[in-house]
Amino acid sequence: MKAVIYEKYGPPEVLKLTQLDKPVPKANEVLVKIHATSVTAGDWRMRKPDPMAARLFNGLFKPRKIKILGFELAGEIEAIGREVKRFKPGDQVFAFTGFGFGAYAEYKCLPEGGAPEKVGLIELKPANLTFLQAAALPCGAMTALGFLTKAHIQPGQKVLVYGASGSVGTYALQLASEFGGEVTGVCSASNIELVRSLGAIHVFDYTRADFSLGVAAYDMIFDAVGKLNPSKYKPALKEGGKYFSVTGSIRLKNDDLATLKEMVEAGKITPVIDRVYPIEQIVEAHHYVEMGHKKGNVVISILG
C-alpha cells in the first residue's frame, strides 16, 4: 500500500511517500480502505517536533513510536475481525485515529471500541458528506464539541471565539450558535464573511480592532488557536465568565462521532474545506498548513 512515512524530525520534506505491506485486522479490528485524510496542527507539530513533549512521546532524537502521521480519515471498510459486531465490509466510515496516528496511508486498522484517545473512534459516515468532507470532521469538531460542552453554554449567553476561521474555530462558531449562544468571532479581514456565514453575529478583525477594550462582555471566551494572553481575555470576561483554550484538556466520549454525525445530517454543522491535495503533494500541504493561514481544513485525497 501507499503510505507517507517520516524517519527523522524536521521540515515537511522529511515526509516520504513509499510502499508498505497492507495491515491485517485483529479479531476486534476493522480494516479501512482510506479515501481521504487531513493535515492538522497535531500532524505538523509531531513532525517538527513542537512542542518538546512530542519528542518525549515519539522519541528524543528521531521518530520511534509513530512513523505514519494522520489523525483523521474517511473511507470504506474492506475487512473485519471475527469479533467485530457493529460494522461490515462495504460500510462507509469516518474516524479519529487517536495517538496511534496512521491515516497517511491507503489502509488503516482500527479497533471497534476502546479508549478514544489511545485507540481512536470510528463511526458510519454522515450520509450527506463526501469522503473528503467527512475526513475533515473528527479532530476539529470533537475538540470544539468537547470544550463547548464543558462550558455549559446557555441560550442567550455571549460567546467569543478567537481564531474563528481555523478548523476548531469554524466548528466552534457553528456549535456555539446551535447551543443558543450569541457568538462573536475574531479573525483576519479576509475571513470575515466566512465567519459571519457560520453563525457569528459580531466579527472583529484582529489586525484592526481589539475585542478586549471596553466593558466586560462575554460569558465565555474560547481560544481556538491557543494564542491569547491573559491580559487580553480577562478584561473581556463577565464576572464568573469562563475562558477555555485548545491548549487545555478535554475528555473524548465514545459517542462523540455519533453525535457529530447526527448534527451534520440534521444540517446543524458542516466542515469548511480550504484546499484539497493529493497524497503525492503531502509536503506542499504541510507547508501550507504550518503557515497558519488556512480556512477551516486542509484535506488529503488518497484515492485519486
C-alpha positions as CSV (number, residue, x, y, z in Angstrom):
1,M,0.0,0.0,0.0
2,K,1.0,3.6,-0.4
3,A,1.9,5.4,2.8
4,V,3.7,8.6,3.8
5,I,6.4,7.9,6.5
6,Y,8.9,10.1,8.3
7,E,12.1,8.7,9.9
8,K,13.6,11.9,11.2
9,Y,12.2,15.2,12.6
10,G,12.2,18.3,10.6
11,P,10.5,20.4,7.8
12,P,7.8,18.9,5.6
13,E,10.5,17.5,3.3
14,V,11.1,14.7,5.8
15,L,7.8,13.2,4.7
16,K,8.3,10.4,2.1
17,L,5.8,8.5,0.0
18,T,6.7,4.8,0.0
19,Q,5.2,1.3,-0.3
20,L,4.4,-0.8,2.8
21,D,2.6,-4.1,3.4
22,K,-1.2,-3.8,3.8
23,P,-2.1,-4.4,7.5
24,V,-4.3,-7.3,8.6
25,P,-7.1,-6.6,11.2
26,K,-7.0,-8.3,14.5
27,A,-10.1,-10.0,16.0
28,N,-11.6,-6.8,17.3
29,E,-10.5,-4.5,14.4
30,V,-11.8,-3.3,11.1
31,L,-9.6,-2.7,8.0
32,V,-10.4,0.7,6.4
33,K,-9.5,1.5,2.8
34,I,-8.8,5.2,3.2
35,H,-10.3,7.6,0.7
36,A,-9.2,10.8,2.5
37,T,-7.3,12.2,5.5
38,S,-6.2,15.7,6.5
39,V,-3.3,17.8,7.8
40,T,-4.0,19.0,11.3
41,A,-1.9,21.0,13.7
42,G,-1.2,17.8,15.6
43,D,0.4,16.3,12.5
44,W,2.8,19.1,11.7
45,R,3.7,19.5,15.4
46,M,4.5,15.8,15.7
47,R,6.6,16.0,12.5
48,K,8.6,19.1,13.6
49,P,8.5,18.3,16.6
50,D,6.9,21.2,18.5
51,P,6.5,21.2,21.5
52,M,9.3,19.3,23.2
53,A,6.6,16.9,24.6
54,A,6.4,15.4,21.1
55,R,9.9,14.1,21.4
56,L,9.1,12.6,24.8
57,F,6.1,10.8,23.3
58,N,7.7,9.7,20.0
59,G,11.5,9.5,20.6
60,L,14.1,12.1,21.7
61,F,16.2,12.0,18.6
62,K,14.0,10.5,15.9
63,P,10.5,9.1,15.5
64,R,10.3,5.7,17.0
65,K,6.7,5.1,18.1
66,I,4.8,6.9,15.3
67,K,6.2,7.0,11.7
68,I,2.9,7.4,9.8
69,L,1.1,10.6,10.7
70,G,-2.6,11.4,10.1
71,F,-5.2,12.0,12.9
72,E,-8.4,11.5,11.0
73,L,-9.8,9.7,7.9
74,A,-12.8,8.7,5.9
75,G,-13.1,5.5,3.8
76,E,-14.7,2.2,3.4
77,I,-14.4,-1.0,5.5
78,E,-12.7,-3.7,3.4
79,A,-12.5,-6.5,6.1
80,I,-13.4,-7.1,9.7
81,G,-12.0,-9.3,12.5
82,R,-14.1,-12.2,13.8
83,E,-15.2,-10.3,17.0
84,V,-16.5,-7.2,15.2
85,K,-20.2,-6.6,15.6
86,R,-21.1,-3.1,14.6
87,F,-19.5,-2.9,11.2
88,K,-19.4,-5.0,8.0
89,P,-17.4,-4.8,4.8
90,G,-18.6,-2.1,2.5
91,D,-19.6,0.3,5.3
92,Q,-18.6,3.9,4.7
93,V,-17.0,5.3,7.8
94,F,-15.1,8.2,9.3
95,A,-12.6,8.0,12.1
96,F,-10.3,9.6,14.6
97,T,-7.1,7.6,14.9
98,G,-6.1,8.6,18.4
99,F,-2.5,8.8,19.4
100,G,-1.7,5.9,17.1
101,F,-2.0,8.3,14.1
102,G,-1.5,6.3,10.9
103,A,-4.0,7.8,8.4
104,Y,-1.4,8.9,5.8
105,A,-1.8,5.6,4.1
106,E,-4.1,3.6,1.8
107,Y,-5.2,1.3,4.7
108,K,-5.6,1.5,8.5
109,C,-6.7,-1.0,11.1
110,L,-8.9,0.4,13.9
111,P,-10.5,-1.3,16.9
112,E,-14.3,-1.4,17.0
113,G,-14.2,0.2,20.5
114,G,-11.9,1.3,23.3
115,A,-10.4,4.4,24.9
116,P,-10.8,7.2,22.3
117,E,-7.5,9.0,23.0
118,K,-5.5,5.8,22.8
119,V,-7.1,3.8,20.0
120,G,-9.4,6.3,18.3
121,L,-13.0,6.3,17.3
122,I,-14.9,5.1,14.3
123,E,-18.4,5.7,13.1
124,L,-20.6,5.4,10.0
125,K,-20.0,8.4,7.7
126,P,-22.7,11.1,7.6
127,A,-24.8,10.3,4.6
128,N,-24.8,13.9,3.3
129,L,-21.0,14.3,3.3
130,T,-18.4,13.2,0.7
131,F,-15.3,11.2,1.9
132,L,-13.3,14.4,1.5
133,Q,-15.7,16.4,3.8
134,A,-16.0,13.6,6.3
135,A,-12.2,13.3,6.7
136,A,-12.2,16.9,8.0
137,L,-14.8,16.3,10.7
138,P,-13.4,14.3,13.6
139,C,-10.5,16.3,15.1
140,G,-11.7,19.9,14.8
141,A,-15.3,19.1,15.6
142,M,-14.7,16.8,18.5
143,T,-12.3,19.4,20.0
144,A,-14.8,22.2,19.7
145,L,-17.6,20.0,21.0
146,G,-15.6,19.0,24.0
147,F,-14.8,22.5,25.1
148,L,-18.2,24.0,24.4
149,T,-19.9,21.1,26.2
150,K,-17.5,21.7,29.1
151,A,-18.5,25.3,29.2
152,H,-22.3,24.5,29.6
153,I,-23.3,27.3,27.2
154,Q,-26.8,28.5,27.9
155,P,-29.2,30.2,25.4
156,G,-28.5,33.9,25.1
157,Q,-25.0,33.8,26.6
158,K,-22.4,35.8,24.8
159,V,-19.6,33.6,23.4
160,L,-16.4,34.8,21.7
161,V,-14.4,32.5,19.5
162,Y,-10.8,33.7,18.9
163,G,-9.2,32.1,15.8
164,A,-12.6,31.6,14.4
165,S,-11.6,30.7,10.8
166,G,-9.4,27.7,11.6
167,S,-10.6,24.1,11.9
168,V,-11.6,24.2,15.5
169,G,-12.8,27.7,15.2
170,T,-15.2,27.1,12.3
171,Y,-16.8,24.2,14.2
172,A,-16.9,26.2,17.5
173,L,-18.8,29.0,15.8
174,Q,-21.4,26.6,14.5
175,L,-21.8,24.6,17.7
176,A,-21.9,27.7,19.9
177,S,-24.7,29.1,17.7
178,E,-26.5,25.8,17.8
179,F,-26.3,25.8,21.6
180,G,-28.1,29.2,21.6
181,G,-25.1,31.5,22.2
182,E,-24.8,35.0,20.8
183,V,-21.5,34.4,19.0
184,T,-18.6,36.8,18.2
185,G,-15.8,35.7,16.0
186,V,-12.2,37.1,15.9
187,C,-10.3,36.5,12.6
188,S,-8.4,38.3,9.9
189,A,-10.2,40.7,7.4
190,S,-10.1,38.1,4.6
191,N,-12.2,35.7,6.7
192,I,-14.9,38.0,8.0
193,E,-17.6,36.8,5.6
194,L,-16.8,33.2,6.2
195,V,-17.1,33.7,9.9
196,R,-20.4,35.5,9.6
197,S,-21.7,32.7,7.4
198,L,-21.0,30.2,10.2
199,G,-23.1,31.9,12.8
200,A,-21.1,34.9,14.2
201,I,-23.4,37.8,14.9
202,H,-20.4,40.1,15.5
203,V,-16.9,39.9,14.0
204,F,-13.6,41.5,14.9
205,D,-10.7,41.8,12.5
206,Y,-7.9,41.2,15.0
207,T,-5.5,43.3,12.9
208,R,-7.7,46.4,13.3
209,A,-9.7,46.1,16.4
210,D,-9.1,44.9,20.0
211,F,-12.1,42.9,21.4
212,S,-10.6,43.2,24.9
213,L,-11.1,47.0,25.1
214,G,-14.3,48.4,26.7
215,V,-16.7,46.7,29.1
216,A,-16.6,43.1,30.1
217,A,-18.9,41.5,27.7
218,Y,-18.6,37.7,27.4
219,D,-19.8,34.7,29.3
220,M,-17.3,32.5,27.6
221,I,-14.2,33.1,25.5
222,F,-12.8,30.2,23.6
223,D,-9.3,30.5,22.2
224,A,-9.4,28.1,19.3
225,V,-5.7,28.6,18.4
226,G,-4.1,28.8,21.8
227,K,-2.5,32.2,21.4
228,L,-4.4,34.6,23.8
229,N,-2.6,36.3,26.6
230,P,-4.5,36.6,29.9
231,S,-4.1,40.4,29.6
232,K,-6.3,40.2,26.5
233,Y,-9.1,37.9,27.6
234,K,-9.5,38.7,31.3
235,P,-10.8,42.2,30.9
236,A,-13.4,41.0,28.3
237,L,-14.9,38.3,30.6
238,K,-18.0,39.0,32.6
239,E,-17.8,38.2,36.4
240,G,-18.0,34.5,36.6
241,G,-17.2,34.2,32.9
242,K,-15.3,31.2,31.6
243,Y,-12.1,31.0,29.4
244,F,-11.1,27.9,27.6
245,S,-8.2,27.2,25.2
246,V,-7.3,24.4,22.9
247,T,-4.1,24.1,24.9
248,G,-6.3,22.8,27.7
249,S,-7.7,19.3,28.0
250,I,-11.0,17.6,27.4
251,R,-12.2,14.0,27.7
252,L,-13.4,12.5,24.5
253,K,-16.6,10.4,24.7
254,N,-17.3,7.2,22.9
255,D,-20.4,8.7,21.3
256,D,-18.7,11.9,20.1
257,L,-18.6,10.9,16.4
258,A,-22.2,9.6,16.5
259,T,-23.3,13.0,18.0
260,L,-21.4,14.9,15.2
261,K,-22.9,12.5,12.6
262,E,-26.4,13.3,13.8
263,M,-25.7,17.1,13.8
264,V,-24.2,17.0,10.3
265,E,-27.1,15.0,8.9
266,A,-29.6,17.4,10.5
267,G,-27.8,20.4,8.8
268,K,-26.6,21.9,12.1
269,I,-22.9,21.8,11.3
270,T,-20.8,21.3,8.2
271,P,-17.0,21.1,7.5
272,V,-15.2,24.0,5.9
273,I,-12.6,22.8,3.3
274,D,-9.9,25.3,2.3
275,R,-7.8,23.1,0.0
276,V,-7.5,19.5,-1.2
277,Y,-4.2,18.0,-2.1
278,P,-3.4,14.5,-3.5
279,I,-1.3,12.4,-1.2
280,E,1.6,12.9,-3.6
281,Q,1.6,16.6,-2.6
282,I,1.7,15.9,1.2
283,V,4.9,18.1,1.5
284,E,3.2,21.1,0.0
285,A,0.1,20.5,2.1
286,H,2.2,20.5,5.3
287,H,4.0,23.7,4.2
288,Y,0.6,25.4,3.7
289,V,-0.9,24.4,7.0
290,E,2.1,25.2,9.0
291,M,2.0,28.8,7.7
292,G,-1.1,29.2,9.9
293,H,-3.5,30.9,7.4
294,K,-5.8,28.1,6.4
295,K,-9.5,28.5,6.4
296,G,-11.1,25.5,8.1
297,N,-9.5,22.3,7.0
298,V,-6.9,21.0,4.5
299,V,-7.8,17.6,3.2
300,I,-5.6,14.9,1.5
301,S,-7.1,12.7,-1.2
302,I,-5.7,9.2,-1.1
303,L,-8.0,7.6,-3.7
304,G,-7.5,9.9,-6.7
